[in-house]
């Protein structure tokens, strides 16, 4: 008997899911091979786990019941299927696992490889077949120079074929480097030792004399947010790719400069904004609480107001409820950070972009940071906020979008002299609050500002019986013909 839980703890399925569908699993592969059941069982048995959460993406949920039953039979441990994750399926849903007191999580499918906060995790990516011969041919077509320096990156479900691909290419290309998956990052640095790059759950060694900017990148996988993230982060490198689904290779033509200009435009929008919404986009990535505190600190120092929102997966309808917020900052894993906000009422930016807008010491250098952990104190991309901004009050700040003078130092709380008259004091207090809080100013401009208690103005009456029935037809209402 297997039970599935959503991330809010609600019991979704009381018995094992109906076995039988293939979902995202290739029909030519068995459950044992695709889900690496032997490896997963050994992970449970060797560590003595008695309760394990199995996390599946939507396209693999049809196999979850069969996998859970086989895992329970082989390991003797209780398995819980995690369904309907509140955030990206590439992240570990620790909140849902904690609802059932799980001791570990086995995560299936694509993963961002962000380090987890508490629970031990085993990643099972799904061994999707790769035509190694065709991939090697595409590489040779795109890189005719055999002395070229290239780093080979793969989507996680094709990582099992890297050794075979290396045996095909290394005899011909001596300077090709093959990355390895590395989801156990010891710290927040992108380069732990000289010449060894560690970023986005990958590690690879490069020649220090050439530098990373001298290398090209060859990506094995489909077009998507992961490739876009790589191209923006390593925007000084040329990119090529091989799509295993189509069997075609190509030079990537994403206009990185145009994409960066769009992101820098959003930074300017953030500089103009006075009310910022920090959207929590993950509850499982390590240090997410630290970056929330870090963002609140720099936003306050920049004279802006910050409100933290936990709304699950962000969508236009949810965020449109917060009309007074002028820009949102999404705290999420690198794969989910670069959210296209063209359909949203307000723009959505990354923590790095918020730092560019708020921290005068943060200068645009051409590099781009999508992993928020790199912004924290002690990390590779941390830039301390200055203790004092020299001549900040004298130097004007002009918006490049509106051409108007920006307001500064809005977080300074004035010391008004309130009148002894209660009504006048309240009115002065509201005016003061509107001056120091743009959100309060926005509320003041609304035609409807909420319920007014009118204390002392309403006569006290005894309790009386209320209306009976349902809202569509109360008992005391005449029936419509």
N, C-alpha and C positions, 0 to 999 in steps of 0.2 A: 504494500500500500504506500503510495507516494503522494505527498501534498505539495501544491504549488502556492507560493505567496507572492503578492505584489510588494512593491517597495514601501507601502504604507502599512504593511503588516496584515492586510486583509487576506483571509484565506480564499483563494480563488478556485482551486480544484481539490476536491476531497479524495479522489482516487487517481490512479495513474492516468496520464493522458493517453488517449486512444493511440495505440501503436500503429505503425504502418506507413506513413507518408515520408517522402524523401526530402521535402523542403528544399533547402539550399545545398543539400548533399548530392554530389554526382551519382547518378543511378548506377554507375559501374563500380562504385566503391561500397564495401560493406561497412556496417557500423563499427566493427572492431578496428578496421584500418583507418577510417576517416576520423573517428573520435579518439583514437589511440587508447583504447580501453585498458590495455595491459599497463601502459605507463600511468594512467590516472589511478588505476587500482593500486599499483605499487606506491603511489604518493599517499594514498589514504592509509594503507596497511602499515607501511614503514614508519609513519608518524603516529600511529595509534589513534587516529581520529574516529570519533563515534557519530558525529553529526557534521555533514558536509553539505554546503549549498552548491547547486549546479546552476550556473547562469548561462542562458542561451539568448542569442539575438532572435528577432522575430522570424527570420527565414529558416531557422533551425529548430524552432519550438516543436515542430511535428515529430521530430525524433527524440524529444526530451524524455518522454515516458519510457521508451525502450532503453535508452541509455541509463536512466535512473534505476530501472529494474535490474539490468545487467550489473551495474555498479554495486547495488545492494547485495546481490547474490554472490558476487566475487569477493567483496570486502567485508561484508557483515555489518557495515555502518549504515546509519539512517541517512537517506538522501532527500533533500528538499529542492524543488525546482523553483527558481526565481523567475517570475514573469512580470511584464509590464514595468520595466525600470523607469524611474522618474526622470532620469537624465540619459546621457548617451550610452548606448549599449556597449561601446568600446571601453568604458570605465567599469571598475569593480563596484558593484552595488553592495557596499558593506552595511548600509542601513537595513536593507531587506534581510541580509544574512544574520544580523544581530537580532532580528525579531524572533528567529527560531534558535537562537544561541548556537549558531553554527561555529565550528572550530576552524574551518577553512573554507575556501571557495575554489571551485574548479570553473574557470571561465572559458567558454567556447566561442569560437569565431574571431572576427577581426578585433584587434585590441590596440589601444594607444600606448600600452606598456608604461603608463605612468605609475610610479611607485605607490603602493597602498599604505594606509595609515596603520592598521592593526593586524588584520588577519593574514595568515599564510595563503598564498595564491599559486595555483598551477594554471598556466595558460595552455589550452589545447586549441590551436588555430584552425585545424581541419586541413588535412593533407590534400589540397587541391592539385590535380596532376598538372605538370608543366612540360611542354614540348621543348626539352633542353636543346635538341639539335636545331630546331627552328629559331630558338632564342639566340643561340650562338651565331647563326647565319645573319640574323638581323643586326646583332652587335657588329659583326664584321662589315656589313653594308654601311652602317652609320659611322664607323670608325676605321677607315682604310689604313691610317697610319698605325703600324704595329708598335710604335714607341710611345703612343699617347698615354697620358696619365688619367685614369678613369676610376671612379668609385662605383661599385655595383650595389644598388639598394634594391630590396624586394619588399613587396607587400607580404605581411606576415604569413599568409596561407601558402606562399610559395617558398618560404625559407628552407624547407626540407630539401629542396632541389639545388641549393647553392653549391654544395660540394661537387655535384655532377656538372654544373655549369662551369665551375672553376677548372675542372679537369679538361674541359673542352677549350677554354680560352687561355689559361695560363701558359701553355707551351708556345702560344703565338704572341701573346701580349704580356711581356714581363713586368710592365708597370701598372697592371690592373689590380685594384684592391677590392676585396670582397668583404662587405660588412657582415657582422654577426649580431644576432639579437642579444640584447643585454638589458633586461628589465629589473636589474638589481643595482640601480645607481647608488653609490655610497654617499654622494653629496649632490649639491646643486651646480656643480661645475660642468662645463661642456668639454673640458680637456683636463683629465685628472693627472696625466703624466705627459712629458714632452713627446709630441708626435702622435699621441693616441687620442682620437676624438671620441667622445661619448655624449650622444645627444639623441633624443627621441627614441630611446630604447635600443639604439644601435651603437656599436663601437667599431672603429676601424683605424688602422695606422696609416699615416701619411708621411711623405718625405718632407722633412722640415725645410729643406733648401728650396722646395717649390712653393710650399704653402697651400692651403686648401683652395685658394682662389685660382690656382693653376690647374686644378683638377676639373674634369668633366664629371657629370653624374649620369649614370645609366640606371633607370628605374624599371623594375619588372613588376607590372601590376596595371590595374585599370586607372583611368583618369578619375580623380576625386579629391577630397579635401586633404588627404595625406600628401599627394604629389604637390598640390598648391602650397601646403605648409613648408615642404622641403624647398620649393623654388623661391619662396619669399625669404626664408631663413638663410639660405645659401644663394642669395641673389647675384653674387659675383661669379657663380659657376654656370657653365652651359649645361643644359639638360637634354637628354634623349630618353626614350622609353620603349618598352616592348609590352604590348597588350596581349596577354595569354589567351584571352577570349576570342580575339580576331586573328591572332598570329601575325600582327603587323608591328613593325618598328617605325619610329619617326623621331625627328628632332622636335622638341617641344617649342611651341611658338607663343606661349603665354607672354603677353606684354607685361613683364615684371615691372618696368618703369611706370606703366599706366596704372597697374595695381597698387604700386607704392604711392603714386600721386593721389589715388583715391583714398588710401589710408591716411595720408598726410592731410588731406582735406578734412577728414573726420577728426583729426587731432585739432585742427583749427576750430571746428565746431565745438570741441570739448573745451577749448580755451574761452569761447564765448559763453558757454553754459554756466549757470550759477546753481542749478539744482541737478544733482547727479544720482542716478539709481544704480547701485551695485547689485547685479543679478547673480545669485549663487547658482552656478551651472554644474556643480559637482559636490558630492558629499563623501567621496571616497579617495580622491587624490591627496597624497600627503601634503601638508603645509597649506591647505586651502584656508584654514582659519587664520593662519599667520598673514597670508596675503590680503585677506579681508581687513584685518587690523591695519596693515601697512597702507592700503588704499584709503581707508578712512582718515588716516593721519595726514597723508599728503594732500588729500582733497580739502581737509579743514585748514591746513597751512596755506593753501592757495586761495583761501577766502571763499570757498564754495560750501554748499550744504550737501551732505551725502545721506542717502536712505538705502538700507540693505533690504533686498527683496528675495524671498525664496518662493518661486512660482513653478518649480519643476522645469520641464522642457519649455523654453520661451517660445511664444508665437505672437503674431501681431495682435490678436484679440486680447491676450492676457496683459501685455505691456501697454496697450492703448487705454487701460483703466487708470493709468497714472499720468494724467495730462500735464500735471505741474512739473514733471521731470523732463528735463531738456535733452539729456543724453544718458545712455545706459552703458555700464561697464560689465562685461560678461566674464566671470571667473570660472573657467572651464579648462579641460585638458587641451593640449595643443591642437588636436584634430577638430575640436568643436569650438575653438576660440574665434576663428575667422568666419563668423556668421554673416551671411549676406543679408544686410538689413534694409535692402531696397523696398521691401514690402511692409516694413514697420513704420509706425507713426513717427518714431524718433530713432536716430542712429544708434548702433550698438558697436562699441569699440572694445579693444583688449586692454588688460592692465598696463601693458607697455605703452600703449598709445595714451592712456590716461596720465602716465608718468611724464611723457613728453609734453603734455599740456600743462601740467602742474609744477613740475620740478624745474626751476631755471638752470640747474646744473646738468640736467639731462640733455645732451646735444645729439642731434641726428647725425650718425656716422655712416649710414648706408647699411649697417647690419640691422636685422629685425629679430625681435624676441617674441616667441609665441608661448614659451613655457614660463608661466608666472613664477615658478620657484626660483628662476635665475635672477629675479628682481629683489629678492629678500636680502637682508644684511648677511654678509659673508659669502654670498653667491658671486658667480663670475660677472654678472651684468648689473650688480648693485651700484647705485649712485646715491650717496647720502644727500638728503635735503639740507640746504644751507641753514645755519643757525640764524643768520641775519642776512636779509636781502638789502644790500647797500643801495641807498637812494631810491628805494622802491616807491616811496610816496611821490617822488619828484619826476620819475621817468614815466611818460605816458605809455599806455598800451593800446594800440590801435588794432581793431579787428580787420583781418584781411578779407573777410567775407562781407561784412556790412559797411566797413570803412568808418565805423563809429568808435568813440573812445570807450574802452572797457572800464567797468567799475572794479576797483581793487580794495583789498582789506575789508571785505564785507563781513568777515568773522569777528571784527572788533565790536564788542558789546558796549554800547553807550550807557551813560549813567543819567537817565532822565530824572527830573525833579517832579515826581507825581504829586498831584493835588490831593488834599485830604478828602475832597468829595469823591465818593466811591464811583459814581458813573463816569466822572471826568478822568479819574485814575485809570479805570478800565479802558476808556477810549484812548488815552495816551499810551497805555501799555500795548494795545493792539497796533497803534501806529508805529510804535517803536519796534515791535515784533515784525511788522511788515517791512520795516527798513532793513533789519538785519537778516531776515529770512525770506528769500524769494518765493519759497513755497507758500508762506503765509500771505505774501503779497498777491500771489495768484489766487489763493482762496478768497481774499478780500474782494477781488474783482469779479468773482462769480455772482450770478444773480441768485443762486440758491446755495447757501453756505452750511446746510445741515439743520437739524432740529434746534430750536431755541427753547431752553428750559423755562424762561420767564419766571424766575423764582420770586415768590411773594406777590405775583400779579394774578394768579389763578386761585379762585376760591376753592376751599377744601370741601369735598362732598363725600358722602358715604358710598361704599362699594355697591354697585348694582349689577344685575345679571347682564351678561353680554349677549351678542347675537349668536344664534345657533344655526348649524348647517354648514354647508361648504360654500366657498367664496363665489361660486357660479350661481348659487341659488340659496340664499339664506331663507329661513322659515318665515320671517316677517316681510319678505319681498313678494310682490304679486307675481304670479306665474305669467310668463309671456305667452301670447297666442301664436 
